[in-house]
Amino acid sequence: MTSAELDKWQYSLTEQRQHGGIPLGKFWLRLGPGIGAFPLMDAQRRSVGMLLGFPIDLSARRMLDGPWQAPGDCGADPDGFIHQTLWALGGRFLLLFTGGSDAVRIYPDCTVQVPCVWDAKAGIAASTAHAFLDDAAYEARLDRPLLARLGVEGEGWLPAGLTAHHGVERLLPGHYLDMATFTAHRFWPMGPIPVTSDTKAVIDETVALVQAQLEAVIRGPKRLALGLTAGNETRVLLACARPYLDQIDTVTVVGQDRHTTDTVIARRIARDFGIRHLELPRCEATPAQYEQFVRRGGHCNADSNAHFHTSVWPIAESHNFIGGIGGEVGRGFFWRPADRADTPITADGLGSRFGLPQTPELTEALGRWIAGLPPVDTFGILDLAYLENRMGPWYAVQLCCDPSLLRVAPLFTFRGCELMLSLPPDWKRESRLGREIIRKLWPELLRYPFNSLGAWRDALAKLQKIVKNPKLVVKKLRKLRR
């Protein structure tokens, strides 16, 4: 094989020498077109590995485009160096750490936004199964019954390290992969995140992290496209972007059904404030485009994004996209009103909160995940469940599904997640962080409703969704299970 045979934004790492591969310790790294690979040095300019993907240097406020010198010294405290390095970066990346040896460890960003799976028997780690299985092996090892049981071709997904292929495992957020043993180990968090007593500092630092990444993308090779919907987080990002409005475009996918509310609210905001606004008509993928999306992701995601991902293609060559995903970490997404700090959490109960059907594979995998948790209370378990079992294996895997438009989520940095996890319980239940950021930076944006066109229109929209997709009712009922 040659590196050109890998698909866009895919990679693989194996001991088997490959033509065109990059030596890394005792392994060889192969890259598909378009994905970045940047030599990593410590403060003493020693070579300690590589950064893979689309990293952002938060301090310099720039997207990496070449070798990068980390702020720390790797020699005396490698674990401390890794922590300092991960916390210094935003964007989407993997840290392939050698520490100057032949060994390699793979550390992800806070949600594994450059996905990583591995086949221990074959001795290979890669972006997806698509990166290392030929067509015959891919199909032979594809677990279609599991995909059907978990509804992956609808709104389901594969949590807790599961993948669509026999013998292939997924790296979860907060874990690193030891390539010597092909085993994953938790590195963050290792205990409870202390509840902050200074929410003002959380607001200020969250804004600073977002604005550092906005500036990095603005200074990059393409124009910044800022997603604008009727939701909470895109409004937060718009408030953070207020100083840069003459350098960005806001973007909304417009149309009927699920996009109706976004269309109406985004138009109002853009019109009222004279914001440059691009409307992209919702475009349904052809069967071939849908299949390519699913295959590039290793058959681990096939929801509505697979059907409508082509809608953003008109700006793929001209823009990098910044979206609001991630703020849910700071608002108790899987919490229920009756939850307390000591509410028992079981594998089946967690699957119910996900809205997934109970299957033996899911129960076993979630049981292993729960057993490997640090000593945190129920709220901590649920917050980590969202970050590690929803964001990692559902959202982040989609980088490889559509390698056209680079999507950056500035709320997703290690420090940003730490800040959101530190919020008091009442702030999470009331979704206060986003509203307080908007109130601080651009309070007029609070005049517009969030995800609503009024009671009767919202009710009609929900009814239309149910008629069109009755499985949504089944998913809702699963979430109510105890």
Residue pairs with C-beta under 8 A, 6 or more apart in sequence:
1 18
1 19
1 30
2 18
2 19
2 20
3 18
3 19
3 20
3 21
3 30
3 31
3 32
4 20
4 33
6 12
6 30
6 31
6 32
6 33
6 131
7 32
7 130
7 131
7 296
7 400
7 403
8 32
8 33
8 34
8 35
8 403
9 32
9 33
9 34
9 35
9 127
9 399
9 400
9 403
10 31
10 32
10 35
10 126
10 127
10 128
10 130
10 131
10 296
10 400
10 403
11 29
11 30
11 31
11 32
11 35
11 37
11 52
11 126
11 127
11 131
12 29
12 30
12 124
12 125
12 126
12 127
12 131
12 132
13 24
13 27
13 28
13 29
13 30
13 96
13 104
13 106
13 124
13 125
13 126
13 179
14 27
14 28
14 122
14 123
14 124
14 125
14 132
15 26
15 27
15 28
15 123
16 28
16 123
16 124
17 28
18 28
18 30
20 30
21 28
21 29
21 30
22 28
22 29
22 30
22 31
22 37
22 50
23 29
24 49
24 50
24 96
24 98
24 104
25 98
25 101
25 102
25 103
25 104
25 179
26 102
26 103
26 104
27 104
27 179
29 37
29 50
29 52
29 96
31 37
32 131
32 403
34 403
35 52
35 53
35 54
35 114
36 51
36 52
36 53
36 54
36 55
36 64
36 65
37 50
37 51
37 52
38 50
38 51
38 52
38 55
38 64
38 65
38 66
38 67
38 68
39 47
39 50
39 67
39 68
40 47
40 48
40 49
40 50
40 51
40 67
40 68
40 70
40 85
40 95
40 96
40 97
41 47
41 48
41 67
41 68
41 69
41 70
42 48
42 69
42 70
42 72
42 73
42 74
42 75
42 81
43 69
43 70
43 71
43 72
43 73
44 73
44 74
44 75
45 69
46 74
46 75
46 100
47 98
47 100
48 70
48 74
48 81
48 97
48 98
48 99
48 100
49 95
49 96
49 97
49 98
49 99
49 104
50 96
51 64
51 68
51 89
51 93
51 94
51 95
51 96
52 93
52 94
52 95
52 96
52 114
53 91
53 92
53 93
53 94
53 109
53 113
53 114
54 63
54 64
54 91
54 92
54 93
54 114
54 406
54 408
55 63
55 64
55 68
55 89
55 90
55 91
55 92
55 93
56 62
56 63
56 64
56 89
56 90
56 91
56 212
56 213
56 216
56 217
56 408
57 63
57 64
57 68
57 88
57 89
57 216
58 88
58 89
58 90
58 209
58 212
58 213
58 413
59 71
59 88
59 212
61 212
61 213
61 215
61 216
61 219
62 216
62 219
62 220
63 91
63 216
63 217
63 219
63 220
64 91
70 81
70 84
70 85
70 88
71 84
71 85
71 88
72 80
72 81
72 84
72 85
73 81
74 81
74 99
74 100
78 97
78 99
79 187
82 95
82 97
82 107
82 187
83 188
85 95
86 95
86 107
86 109
86 110
86 414
87 413
87 414
87 415
89 109
89 413
90 209
90 212
90 213
90 216
90 408
90 410
90 412
90 413
91 109
91 113
91 213
91 216
91 408
92 109
92 113
92 114
92 396
92 399
92 408
93 108
93 109
93 113
93 114
94 106
94 107
94 108
94 109
94 112
94 114
94 116
95 106
95 107
95 108
96 104
96 105
96 106
97 104
97 105
97 106
97 107
98 104
103 178
103 179
103 180
104 179
104 180
105 176
105 177
105 178
105 179
106 116
106 125
106 171
106 176
106 177
106 179
107 176
107 187
108 114
108 116
108 171
108 173
108 175
108 176
109 412
109 413
109 414
110 173
110 174
110 387
110 412
110 413
110 414
110 416
110 417
111 173
111 326
111 387
111 391
111 392
111 395
111 396
111 409
111 412
111 417
112 171
112 172
112 173
112 392
112 396
113 396
113 399
113 409
113 412
114 127
114 396
114 399
115 127
115 128
115 170
115 171
115 297
115 396
115 397
115 399
115 400
116 125
116 126
116 127
116 170
116 171
116 177
117 125
117 126
117 127
117 128
117 129
117 163
117 168
117 169
117 170
117 171
117 298
118 124
118 125
118 126
118 168
118 169
118 171
118 177
118 182
119 132
119 167
119 168
120 167
120 169
120 182
120 183
121 167
122 132
122 167
123 182
124 132
125 177
125 179
125 182
126 132
127 399
127 400
128 296
128 297
128 298
128 300
128 397
128 400
129 138
129 141
129 163
129 164
129 165
129 168
129 298
129 299
130 138
130 295
130 296
130 297
130 298
130 400
133 141
133 165
138 165
138 295
141 165
141 166
141 167
141 168
142 164
142 165
142 299
143 164
143 165
143 166
146 158
146 162
146 164
146 359
146 361
147 153
147 164
147 299
149 357
149 359
149 361
150 156
150 157
150 158
150 356
150 357
150 359
150 362
151 356
151 357
151 471
152 158
152 164
152 299
152 300
152 301
152 302
153 302
154 302
154 303
154 469
154 471
155 303
155 304
155 355
155 471
155 472
155 475
156 303
156 356
156 357
157 300
157 301
157 303
157 356
157 390
157 393
157 394
158 164
158 170
158 300
158 393
159 354
159 356
159 362
159 365
159 366
159 369
159 389
159 390
159 393
159 394
160 172
160 362
160 365
160 366
160 368
160 369
160 389
160 393
161 169
161 170
161 171
161 172
161 184
161 365
161 368
161 369
161 393
162 170
162 361
162 362
162 365
162 393
163 169
163 170
163 298
163 300
164 298
164 299
164 300
165 298
165 299
168 298
169 184
170 300
170 392
170 393
170 397
171 177
171 184
172 184
172 369
172 388
172 389
172 392
172 393
173 387
173 388
173 391
173 392
173 396
174 186
174 187
174 188
174 189
174 384
174 387
174 388
175 184
175 185
175 186
175 187
176 184
176 185
176 187
177 183
177 184
178 184
178 185
186 372
186 374
188 414
189 374
189 376
189 384
189 421
190 374
191 374
191 375
191 376
192 374
192 375
192 376
192 377
192 380
193 380
193 418
193 421
193 422
194 422
195 422
195 423
195 424
195 425
196 202
196 419
196 422
196 423
196 424
199 423
199 424
199 427
199 432
199 433
199 436
202 419
202 420
202 422
202 423
202 433
203 433
203 436
203 437
203 440
205 415
205 419
206 411
206 416
206 419
206 420
206 433
206 437
207 240
207 437
207 440
207 441
209 410
209 413
209 415
209 416
209 419
210 236
210 237
210 240
210 410
210 411
210 416
211 240
211 241
211 243
213 322
213 408
213 410
213 413
214 224
214 237
214 240
214 241
214 244
214 248
214 322
214 410
215 244
217 224
217 320
217 322
217 408
218 224
218 244
218 247
218 248
220 320
222 318
222 319
222 320
222 406
223 247
223 248
223 249
223 318
223 319
223 320
224 244
224 247
224 248
224 249
224 319
224 320
224 322
225 248
225 249
225 250
225 251
225 278
225 315
225 319
225 320
225 321
225 322
226 234
226 237
226 238
226 241
226 248
226 249
226 250
226 251
226 321
226 322
227 234
227 237
227 250
227 251
227 252
227 321
227 322
227 323
227 324
228 234
228 238
228 250
228 251
228 252
228 262
228 266
228 269
228 270
228 277
229 252
229 262
229 265
229 266
229 324
230 261
230 262
230 264
230 265
230 266
230 448
230 449
230 450
230 451
230 452
231 262
231 324
231 450
231 451
232 324
232 327
232 331
232 431
232 434
232 435
232 450
232 451
233 323
233 324
233 325
233 326
233 327
233 328
233 411
233 434
234 323
234 324
235 324
235 434
235 438
235 445
235 448
235 450
236 324
236 327
236 411
236 434
236 437
236 438
237 322
237 323
237 324
237 410
237 411
238 250
238 269
238 275
238 442
238 445
239 437
239 438
239 440
239 441
239 442
239 445
240 437
240 441
241 248
242 441
242 442
245 275
245 276
248 276
249 276
249 277
249 278
249 319
250 266
250 270
250 275
250 276
250 277
250 278
251 277
251 278
251 279
251 280
251 312
251 315
251 319
251 321
252 259
252 262
252 263
252 266
252 267
252 277
252 278
252 279
252 280
253 259
253 262
253 280
253 281
253 282
253 308
253 311
253 312
254 262
254 263
254 266
254 279
254 280
254 281
254 282
255 263
255 281
255 282
256 282
257 461
257 464
257 465
257 468
258 304
258 465
259 282
260 453
260 461
261 451
261 452
261 453
261 458
261 461
263 279
264 453
265 448
265 449
265 453
266 277
267 277
267 279
268 448
269 275
269 445
269 448
270 276
270 277
273 444
278 315
280 311
280 312
280 314
280 315
281 311
282 308
282 311
283 308
283 310
283 311
283 313
284 307
284 308
284 310
285 293
285 306
285 307
285 308
285 309
285 310
289 309
289 310
290 302
290 306
290 307
293 302
293 305
293 306
293 309
293 401
293 402
294 301
294 302
294 306
294 401
296 400
296 401
296 402
296 403
297 397
297 398
297 400
297 401
298 397
298 400
300 393
300 397
301 394
301 397
301 398
301 401
305 398
305 401
305 402
306 401
309 401
309 402
312 321
312 404
312 405
313 404
313 405
315 321
315 405
316 404
316 405
319 405
320 405
320 406
320 407
320 408
321 405
321 406
321 407
321 408
322 407
322 408
322 409
322 410
323 407
323 408
323 409
324 409
324 411
325 391
325 395
325 409
325 411
325 412
326 391
326 409
326 410
326 411
326 412
326 416
326 417
327 411
327 420
327 433
327 434
328 386
329 383
329 386
329 387
329 391
329 411
329 417
329 420
329 421
330 419
330 420
330 421
330 423
330 427
330 428
330 431
330 433
330 434
331 428
331 429
331 431
331 433
331 434
332 379
332 382
332 383
332 425
332 428
332 429
333 382
333 386
333 390
334 350
334 353
334 354
334 382
334 383
334 385
334 386
335 379
335 382
335 428
335 429
336 353
339 378
339 379
339 382
340 378
341 377
341 378
341 379
342 377
342 378
343 378
344 378
345 370
345 378
345 381
345 382
346 370
347 362
347 363
347 364
347 366
347 367
347 370
348 358
348 363
349 481
349 482
350 366
350 370
350 385
350 389
351 357
351 358
351 362
351 363
351 366
352 358
352 478
352 479
352 480
352 481
352 482
353 382
353 385
353 479
354 385
354 389
354 390
354 479
355 475
355 476
355 478
355 479
356 362
356 478
357 478
366 389
369 388
369 389
370 381
373 381
373 384
374 380
376 384
379 425
379 428
380 421
383 421
387 417
391 412
399 407
410 416
411 420
420 433
423 432
423 433
426 432
427 433
435 446
438 445
438 446
439 446
452 458
453 461
465 472
466 472
466 473
